[in-house]
Amino acid sequence: MSIFENWNKIKFTTRIAVLDWLFVFAIIILLLIVYIPNQIWIQEKSDRDESRFRMRTISNASEFYKEITGNYTINGPQMFELVEAAIDSAFADSLFVGEQQIILNDKIFNVSINKGFDYRADTTFSIAEQIRKTIIDTLYWTLEYSDSTKTLLDTNYVNSSDIKKRMNLYRFNPANTSLLSERDSTITEEEYDNLLSFEQKRFYRVVKDTIPGKIEISEREEVKNNYLRKKFHLNADLLTCPLSKKDYILALEQQNSGENIFIVKSPVDESNIETQYYFFEYNPGDHGYIRSGVQSWAGEE
């Protein structure tokens, strides 16, 4: 007896139920065909982004290492430890600049720390996070003396954070001089009285009073980059590829000038391609390399 004959003997309602279940099953299969590859692509991108982030960190650390020692190294753990120690020392002691010594594992490293090294390293080994803050400010209209005789008055805007200071300090009047370097300078009332000549005094002005009723309240949004919330340390895990679990390939390439350039390359290759869910392929692709600070994937992102 053929399958069609058996099918015809099945009750009509049963046949409808079977077809319904087959329809539901087909929809599930279709959804899986769409969903699973998409999830694999997301995982591929996530692994690739994390790997490239680690390579950028290694490349940046190599530049800081060269800055403080004068040479590159392909000893990853030593590179990380020395740069991390230099950052900690610079933060702990503001005078830790110039020629210094750092002791690591009973070995003395002679380093040269430039001014601002701690700030540059701190912002480099951190993920910037934008913080939005709403600021409500009060603007005062003020009367200001515009000459040393305190007879001529002018109006100006002063915000709430400066009003008290401006009431007590004489400040340079930008309209009266072309000396750019002195335009923002201020002096106290006593210093003003001690000025010897009208020629000196005429450059300064002082707030006499605020104008009643002339107050404006403004609201503005301020955006700042915060580098402290997501600061990370140079730990040994960053030297290992998260996908292949192999160390990144560090190399030095000598130029015709005799100088070396630093290269960090991903250990990911075709051996990391694998089958997932029986029918689908996970292909990490080329994670790339960084050569002398230039990323091989520049332009892709």
C-alpha positions, 0 to 999 in steps of 0.5 A: 500500500502506497503512502498516498493510499495511507494518507487518504485513509487518515481522517480529514481533521487528523490530516489538517493537524499534521499539516499544521504541525508541519507548517509550524516546524517549517517556520521554526526551521526558517527562523533558525536558518535566519537567527543562527547565522546572525548570532554567529556573525555577531560572535565573530565580530565580538571576538574580532573587536576584542582581539583588535582592542588587545592588539591596540593596547599592546601597540600603545604599551610598546610606544610608551615602553620605547618612550621611557627606555629608548628601545622596543621590546618583544618581552610582553610581560616585561613591557606591561609591568614596566609601563604599569609601574611607571604610570603608578610611580608618576601618579604617586609622586608628581616629581617622578619626572626626568631620569629615574629608576624602577626596580622590577623583579630585582632588576633595575630599569633606567627610565626617562619620564616626560612631563605629562606622561601619567595623563597621556598613559591614563587616557590611553589605557582607558575607555572614554565615557561621555558624561552629560550634565545639565548645568543651571547658571545665573547671569548677572548684569553688572555695572563696572568702572571702566577707568581709574577715576571710577566715574565712567560706568559700563555694563557687562554680563557675569555668571554666578561662579565669578560674580563674587570674585569680580566684585572684589578684584580689578581686572584688565579691560580688554578694550583698553590694551592690545597686550594679549598676555595681560588681558585675563590678569586681575589684581586686588584693590590694595594692589590697584591703589599701589599702582603709581600712575594713571597710565597703569590704572587706566587698564583696569576695571572693577564691578561696582554693583549688579543691576536689580532685575537684570538677572537671567537664568540659563540651562545648558548641557555640558558633555565631558569625557570621563577616563576614570570609570573605565580605566583598565590595567595592563595585565597579562591576559591582554597579551593572549588572544581571546579566541585562539588562547595563544599569545599575540606575535610580537616582532621587531623589524629593522629599517634601513635607517637602523631603527626598529619598528614594533609589530603585533600580529594576531595568532588567529588562522584557518585552524580556528574555523569550526562548525557550529550547530552541525550545518553552520560555520564559524569563521573568525576571518583575519584579525590583522596586525599593527605595524608601527602603530598603523592598523591593517584593518584601518578603513574597515571600521 
